[in-house]
C-alpha cells in the first residue's frame, strides 16, 4: 500500500459554530488518536479526503499526516472510521489511528471475486457472503484487496477464507473455515396452475372440515 501525504491542521474543540465553519470552508473535522499519545482534533481538506476514500482500498488507507501549524503532530496514520450523513451521504467526520511503519497493524481488506462461476452458467446464483477480511501486517505491506477465483465453483459449492492467497508477511485473522462465496440453486417459482391446484385443495379441505364440524353438532 502506498503512503499518501495528507495536509491537516489542528482545530478548536467544544464549539459547534467552529465545526460548522470548518465544514463551510470545505474542510472535514477529524480526530487523530492512538500510539500512546493524546487525541488531537484536526481538520482535513474535504475534496482530497473524499478522493482518497473513493480509491481502491481508500477506506482503510495509510496516510502521512502533515501539520503546517503544528509539525510535532506529524505522523503516519490509518483511516480507521468515517461518519456520513445518512440522507445526503456527505462526509461528516474521519477518525485517524496513529501507527508506526515498523510495527504490524491490524486492518480490513476487501475481497474481490474474479471469474464467472460454473454453477452460475448452469443457472445458479452467487452469494458473496464475506466482502472484507481482517489481516495483520506492516502498514505499507497491506494489499489494496484480495482476489479469489470462483470460476470453478459448481452448484452448491463454496470458496473459503482458507482459499485466499496473501504475500509473505501478511496474516489473515478471519476464521479460515468461513465461506466467502457460494453458488446456490435458484428458488423454483410455482406456476399459476400449481398455485390454483393448491388453492383448490385447501378449499376442499376447509369445506370437508366444516361439514364434519356440522355433523358433530347435530
N, C-alpha and C positions, 0 to 999 in steps of 0.2 A: 504494500500500500504506500502511495506517495504522500510525503509530508507537505501539506498546503499551509502557506503563511496567511494568517487572518489578523488584520489590524483590529484592535479593540481599545476601549477607553474605560477607565474606572468611572462609575456613575454614583450619584447620590442614592440613598435608600430612604424608605419611610415616607416618601412624598408622592402621592398619586399623580399630582399635576406634573411632576418632573418625569415620571414614567410616560405620561401622555405626551409630553413634549418630545421625549426620546423617540417615540413611535412616529410623531408628526414630522420629525427630522429624518425620517426614513432609516431609523436605527432600531434594532431589536434589543430589549432588555435581556440580560443573561446573567448567569452566576457561574463562577469557577470555584471548585472545591476539591478536596482530597489531597493525598500525598503529604499528610501530616501538617497541613498549612490551613490558615483561616480561610473561610469562604469570602469571596470578593464579588460584589455586584459590578457588572460591566455592561457595556453596550457594544453591539457589532453592526456593521452595515447590512441592511436588510437584503439588498439585491445580491450581494456577494454570498451571504449565508444561504439564501434561497437557491442560488445557482449551484452551490456546493451540495446542498441536500438533495437536489434533483439529479446529481450524477450517480453512476453506479456505485453502490457502497457508501454513498454520501451520508446516509442516516447515521452511520457509525464511523464517520471519517476521523482521521487523526490530523490535527492542525497544530501549527506553531502560533500561539497567541503572542502578538507583539503590541506593547503599550507605549505609545509615544509620551504619554503624560505620567507613566509610572513603570519604567523599564524593569524595576525589581520584581514585577509580576510576570515578566516574560516566561513562558513555559509551554512545552508540548502538552496537548490535551486531547481527550477523546470526547466526541459528541455523545453524550450519554442519554439525553432525552430532549424532546421538543414538545411544546404545547401550542395547539392551534385552535382558532375559533371554530366551534362545531358547525356553524352555519356558513360562514364565508371562507373557511379553510385558510384564513390568514394566519401567518406565523406570529405568535404572541410572546414566546419565551424559549430560551435554549439553556440547557444545563451542560457545562463542560466539566469533565473529570481530569484533573491534573495527572500526568503519568510521567514515567521515566522511560526513555527509549532503550535503556539497557536492562529493563525489567519486564518480565512476562505480564501480560494483561489478559483479562477475560472479557470477551465481547461476543456479539452475534454476527453471523454472516448469512447472506441469502443463499437458498438452494434453488438452482435453476435446472429444470428438466429439459433434456435435449432428445431429439428424435421423436418419431411417432410410434406409439406402442402397437405391436402386432394385434393385441386384443381390441384396440380402438378401430383398426382397419376392419376387423371382423364384426364391428357393431357395438363394442363395449364403450364404457365411459371411464375416463381417467379421473381419479380422485387424488388431488395434490394435498396431502394431509399436513406435512411439515414444510414450511416455507423458510424457516430460519433454524440454524443450529448454533449452539454455544461452542466457542472454541477458546483455546488458551495458546498464546504465542507472544513473541516480541511485537510491539505495536506495528512496526513497519513490515513485518512478515505476514500480517493478516491479509488473506486474499479478499478481493472485491466480491467474489461469490464462489460457490462450489457447484460444479456441474455433475449431473448423474444421467447416464444414458438409459432411456426407458424403451428403446425400440424393440428389445427382445421380450417385453412383457406380454404374456398371453392373458386370456380371460381368467380372472381370479388370482392373478399373480401380483407380487409387490416388489418394490426395491426398498431397502432399509438403510438406516444411518450407517451401518457397517459397510455398505457398498460405496460410500464416499471416499474419494482419494484426496489426500492432502499432502502438501510438501513437508519435507523434513523440518522439524521444529514446531509444527502446528499440531496441537492435540484437540480432538473433538471431545467435548464434555457431555454432549447429549447421549442418552441411552442408545447404544448401538443396535438394540433389538427393535426399536420403533420403526414403523413403516413410514417412508417418505411419500410414496405414491402407490396407488393400487388401481387395477383395472377391474371394474365391476360390470356384470351383465346388466343391460338396461331393463327397467321395470316394464313388463308387458302390459299394455293398455287393453282393457276389455272392450270388445266390440259392442255396438249398440244391441245386437241380437242377444249376446250373452247377458248384458245388463237387464234387458227386457225379460229374459227367461228367469233370471234370479229374482226379479221383482214379482213375477207371476207365481213362482214357487213360494215366496214369502207371503204373498196374499192368500194363497191356498192354505198354507199352514195356519195363518191367522184365522181364516174362516173356519177351518176344522176345529181349532181350539175354542172359538166362540160357540160353535154348535155343541161341542162336548160339554161346555160350561152350562148351556141352556138345558141340556138333557139332565145334568146333575141337579139342577134347580127344580125340575118338575117332580 
